[in-house]
Amino acid sequence: MYTASFFVALVDFFVGLAEAILGLRVLFRLFNANATNPFVHWIYQTSSTLMDPFRGIFQAQATISPGFTLDINALFAMLMYAIIGFLLAALLGWIPAGERRSYWRRGTDRVHRA
């Protein structure tokens, strides 16, 4: 049976993965990465799915200077995923660990000397 710590680790993994993908999106947009590159295109496509719940909350982009764009929506999505991950981990931490079973009985593991 899985313990709460397993589920907390699972939540941490997926939130970390989402944060990494969104962080790469912010960096690629900030430094005007070539969108025709397969890896950059994959990051944009994947992060677009992660950003769907947060689209339209803020202005889509803030141009710092020509070619340098700060993606405010992606930064907000990163913040929200971090908060949601923290709350899920906290809720999962409240789940009791359950009874630990031991296959060794006290006193049966003694060494008998002759």
C-alpha positions as CSV (number, residue, x, y, z in Angstrom):
1,M,0.0,0.0,0.0
2,Y,1.3,3.5,-0.8
3,T,1.9,6.0,1.9
4,A,1.2,9.7,1.9
5,S,4.9,10.4,1.4
6,F,4.7,8.6,-2.0
7,F,1.8,10.8,-3.1
8,V,3.6,13.9,-1.9
9,A,6.6,13.0,-3.9
10,L,4.4,12.3,-6.9
11,V,2.8,15.8,-6.6
12,D,6.3,17.3,-6.2
13,F,7.5,15.6,-9.3
14,F,4.6,16.8,-11.5
15,V,4.6,20.3,-10.1
16,G,8.4,20.5,-10.6
17,L,8.0,19.2,-14.2
18,A,5.3,21.9,-14.9
19,E,7.5,24.6,-13.3
20,A,10.5,23.6,-15.4
21,I,8.5,23.6,-18.7
22,L,6.9,27.0,-17.9
23,G,10.3,28.3,-16.8
24,L,11.8,27.4,-20.1
25,R,8.9,29.1,-21.9
26,V,9.6,32.3,-19.9
27,L,13.3,32.1,-20.8
28,F,12.8,31.3,-24.5
29,R,10.3,34.1,-24.9
30,L,12.5,36.5,-22.9
31,F,15.5,35.9,-25.2
32,N,13.5,35.5,-28.4
33,A,14.3,31.8,-29.1
34,N,13.8,30.4,-32.5
35,A,10.2,29.0,-32.5
36,T,11.0,26.7,-35.5
37,N,13.5,24.8,-33.4
38,P,11.9,21.4,-32.5
39,F,12.7,21.6,-28.8
40,V,11.5,25.2,-28.5
41,H,8.4,24.4,-30.4
42,W,7.7,21.4,-28.1
43,I,8.2,23.6,-25.0
44,Y,5.8,26.2,-26.4
45,Q,3.2,23.6,-27.3
46,T,3.4,21.8,-24.0
47,S,3.4,24.9,-21.9
48,S,0.5,26.2,-23.8
49,T,-1.6,23.3,-22.5
50,L,-0.4,24.1,-19.0
51,M,-1.3,27.7,-19.3
52,D,-4.9,27.2,-20.6
53,P,-6.6,27.7,-17.2
54,F,-4.7,31.0,-16.7
55,R,-5.1,32.6,-20.2
56,G,-6.4,36.1,-20.4
57,I,-5.9,37.0,-16.7
58,F,-3.1,39.5,-17.6
59,Q,-1.9,41.1,-20.7
60,A,-0.5,38.3,-22.8
61,Q,3.0,39.8,-22.9
62,A,5.1,42.7,-21.8
63,T,7.7,43.8,-24.4
64,I,10.9,44.9,-22.6
65,S,12.8,45.9,-25.7
66,P,12.5,44.8,-29.4
67,G,12.7,41.0,-29.4
68,F,12.6,40.6,-25.6
69,T,9.2,39.6,-24.2
70,L,8.2,38.9,-20.7
71,D,5.4,36.4,-20.5
72,I,3.4,37.5,-17.5
73,N,0.8,34.8,-17.9
74,A,3.4,32.1,-17.7
75,L,4.9,33.6,-14.6
76,F,1.4,33.7,-13.0
77,A,0.8,30.1,-14.0
78,M,4.1,29.1,-12.4
79,L,3.0,30.8,-9.2
80,M,-0.4,29.1,-9.2
81,Y,1.0,25.6,-9.9
82,A,3.5,26.1,-7.0
83,I,0.6,27.2,-4.7
84,I,-1.6,24.3,-5.8
85,G,1.3,21.8,-5.4
86,F,2.0,23.1,-1.9
87,L,-1.7,22.8,-0.9
88,L,-2.0,19.3,-2.3
89,A,1.2,18.2,-0.5
90,A,-0.1,19.7,2.8
91,L,-3.5,17.9,2.4
92,L,-1.7,14.7,1.6
93,G,0.5,15.2,4.7
94,W,-2.6,15.0,6.9
95,I,-3.3,11.4,5.7
96,P,-2.4,9.0,8.5
97,A,0.5,6.7,7.8
98,G,-1.5,3.6,8.7
99,E,-0.4,0.6,10.6
100,R,3.1,-0.8,10.0
101,R,3.2,-4.5,9.8
102,S,6.2,-6.4,11.1
103,Y,6.9,-9.9,10.2
104,W,9.4,-10.3,13.0
105,R,8.1,-11.0,16.5
106,R,9.9,-9.7,19.5
107,G,12.2,-12.3,21.0
108,T,12.4,-14.6,18.0
109,D,15.4,-12.9,16.5
110,R,17.8,-14.0,19.3
111,V,20.9,-15.9,18.5
112,H,21.1,-19.2,20.4
113,R,24.6,-20.1,21.6
114,A,25.7,-23.5,22.6
